[in-house]
Amino acid sequence: MLSCARHGFDINQLCAEYRALRAVVFRLWLDEGGAEPPALDDIVRFNEAIDQALTESVSFFSSQVDRSRNLLLGMLGHDMRSPLHTIQMTAHQLAKLDDGQQVSAAAARLIRSGARMQALLDDMLDFSRTKLGLGIRVAPAPVDVAALVADELEQLRVAHGTQSVELDVAGDTRALCDGRRIQQMLGNFVGNAIKYGEPTAAVEVTVTGGNGEISIAVRNRGPAIPPSVLRRVFEPLERGPGAETRPGSEDSLGLGLYIAREIAHAHGGEVAARSDESETVFTVRLPRGAGDVREDPPHQH
């Protein structure tokens, strides 16, 4: 069946092959039997065998098609990195030139567009890795999680202008984790809170160092997430109610919360969400120690 996928067959053509096989075998069976019809038990067993083979073939065929698709996305994303990096470097060089207001404004637009493209590309590559069973790469190192969170929130405040984002820290927040990934995870949670929360209410971020773990909670006011949506909120390509009409929706693939969950899992952690009429809270719990963290494998060239 793998050869069918390689030669461009689709699932309908695959099923048609089995229908043709069933019909041919029955015709030959009747021709061999002459006037005497085949035994009913034999017909039942033959149909069961064909149905089982068809089920297994469809499952295998679909898994191979999905794998090929994810490999293609991974290769495409990898090959896009170099030209995108060149665009971003050129934009930053233009921004440093003292060559008039128009050039500076154009460079700023290039930088913003490049950053959006980079975020979408990173999400696509992370999604492909998880679907291929490779998981999110992490490179753990000793860090202060509260300091990482404070730095990321400062950048988010600049990006989102007037939206208020508050930080509260308690306890020892030192841990062994991938700082860049923790900031990516937090950015996804806070970006989601800003997008769907009440614009006039502050987004509250709490970092707490506990016994053997660090917890991060992102809280926003606004409409409650419906239970049917909340149950699958961490699934890929899921977006909240009215997402298509919200500002910035064109920059989202609906992968942010899914990737945030996978980053937590890569660190041996867990995520949870709850929502009611008063607030929506996303919580991450991360182990403090090195033993529970999956390290980044060596890069291969």
ABEGO torsion letter per residue (X at the ends): XAAAAAAGBBAAAAAAAAAAAAAAAAAAAAAAAEABBBBAAAAAAAAAAAAAAAAAAAAAAAAAAAAAAAAAAAAAAAAAAAAAAAAAAAAAAAAABBAEAAAAAAAAAAAAAAAAAAAAAAAAAAAAAAAAGAEBBBBBBBBBAAAAAAAAAAAAAAAAEABBBBBBBBEBABBBBBAAAAAAAAAAAAAAAAAABBAABBBBBBBBBBBGBBBBBBBBBEBBBBAAAAAAAABBGBBBBGAAABBGAAABAGAAAAAAAAAAAAAGBBBBBBBBAABBBBBBBBBABAAABBBBBBBBX
